[in-house]
Amino acid sequence: MRKPIILFFTFFCLVIASGCVYRAAISQGNLIKQEDLDQVEIGMTQNQVRFLLGTPMIDDPFSRNRWDYVYYLKIGRKDAGQKRWVSIFFVEEKVHEIRQNQELAPTL
């Protein structure tokens, strides 16, 4: 009689404890502040942009004229709380176009 109760209690504790797994916050990419991004202007050089925003997250070897800065923060099991994707296009190593607030996958 005592053995099934102990077995049931042990099984119950294992089931309860398995649902309490800690999930660390995941931060990926370049955290870009809006005031830093506001300083990037058409005609700036690549070195000036790198100074303001840092090294781009995605550096495509086939397209040296585009830099992508991607950032997301995911806390626990929830969807990403912060998402940001900025693309900067260069012509002759000077900023030609800045695309902000592009859509990231909703499953992040």
Secondary structure, DSSP 8 states (H G I E B T S, - for coil): -HHHHHHHHHHHHHHHHHT------EEEE----HHHHHH--TT-BHHHHHHHH-S-SEE-TT-TTEEEEEEEEE-TTS--SEEEEEEEEEETTEEEEEE-S----TT-
